[in-house]
Amino acid sequence: MNDLISIHKPDGLSAELLYSILKLRAEVFIVEQRSCYPDIDGRDLDADTVHLVAAEGGKVLCTVRIMEIASGTPRIGRVATAAEARGRGLAGELMQRAVALCAPEAKIQLSAQTQLEGWYGKFGFLRSGEDYDDDGIMHLPMTRAGQRTSA
């Protein structure tokens, strides 16, 4: 599975790959989940954003975005998997890689759909607040505490 995965900083994203990532996110978040929200938020090309992509045959099957990766509080989001690729473990592989790319002591944050609390829990994320409605879909904040480094 590892040969399907690639990691991209904004300056290494081709227009074609960025288009494919945005298309997948629109298919999952806007069309499938019927949530009309501004997915293209201007953060995909920030210098401290990283995109993880699982692709096969030139088609993006799964993607994850990490924002503010170099900070002490990076944010993982936009986890999306194409319907035909679900059940293959791609999102789990990308989440493991995303966590590993962040500094060990980082306090990683994300917003999870409430039904995915247990799934994100497998990667060390814990609820860090109350449920909230995000464009008609219930979410909750989650945080993965950083590991202390010994001096």
N, C-alpha and C positions, 0 to 999 in steps of 0.2 A: 504493500500500500504506500510505502514511503516515496516511491518514485512518482506517485501521482501528485505529491504535495510540493508546492513552491511558496516562497516567501518573498514579498515585494515591498520595497519602500516606494513612495510616490514617484521619485525620479526614475524608477525602474519599471513603472507600469506603462505598457503600451496602451494606446487609445483603444485597441481591440480588446485587450484584457480588461481594462477598466469598464468598457461598455458591457462585457459579458458578466462582470461582477454585479454591476448595477441592474442589469436585466434580470439576473437570478433573484436579487433582493426584491425587485418590483414584483416578480412572479409570486414569490413566497409571501412577502409582507403585505403588499397592496392588493394583489388579485386574489390569491388563495385565502388569505386571512381577512379580506374585505376591510382593510384598515387604510383609510386615505390619510396619509401623513407625509411630511416632507423628508423622505428617505435621503435624497440628495441634499445633505445639510452643509456642504462646504468643507467638511472635515476629512474627506477621503484623500485629499492631496496635501494635507498639512505635513510639514517636514517630519514631525514626530509620530506619524501614523504608519502602521505596518499592516499589510493585507496578507493573510494566509489563504491559499487557494488549493483545492483538490480538483484536478481536471483530468479528463480522459478523452482521447480522440478530439482534442481541441475544444471540448465543452466543459465549462465550469460546472462542477457538480456540488461543490460546497465552498463556503467562504466564511471567514471570521476577520473582524477588524479590531486592531488594538490602537487606541488613541493614547497620546501622551506616554508612550512606552518608556521613555527615559526618566520619567518623573517617579516620585515615591508612591504615586497613586494612579497607575495606569488604568485605563478603562477598556474592557473587552465588550464588544457588541457586534451587532449585525451578523449573528450566527445564522446562516441560512443554508439549507440543503435542498436540492432539486427533488421533487416527488419521486422520480424514478431511481434516485440514488439512496433513498432512506433505508436504514437497516444494515448498511454496509460498514458502519463504524467510522465514517469519514468525519462527522462533526466531532466525535470523541477524540479522534486523532488530532484534529486541528486545535481543539481546546487544550489538549495536553501540550502541544507545541507552543500555543499562545502563552500559557502559564510559564513554560520553561524559558520563553524569550524575555519575560519580565525579570527584573532584578529579584534575587531571592528574598530580599527584605521588603520588597514592594507590597503595599496594601492594595490588591487588585479589586476593582469594583466592576459590577455589571448590574443591569436591570433584566430580570428574568420574567418570562411569562409564568404566572403562578403554577401552572401545571408542570413546569419544568424545574421546580425547586429541588426535587430529589435528584434529577439528572445532573444539575450543576453542583449539587452537594458531593457527587462522586469525584469532583475535581478540587474539593476542599473549600467550596464557597458556602457561607452561612448567611441566613437571613439577617439583614441589618436594619430593618425598618418595617413599616406597615405596608399592606397591599395598597395599590393605587390604580386608577383607571387611566390607561394611556391609549387614547383614541379608540375606546370601546373594547380594549383587551386588558384584562387584569394582569398587573405586573407586581413585582416586589423587588426592593433593592437587596443585593447580596454582596458580600465582601469576602475575600480570601486573605487572611492575615499573613503578612510576610514572616519569613523565618529569620530569627535573630542570627546575626553573624558574630562569631566570637573573634575577639581581637588578640 
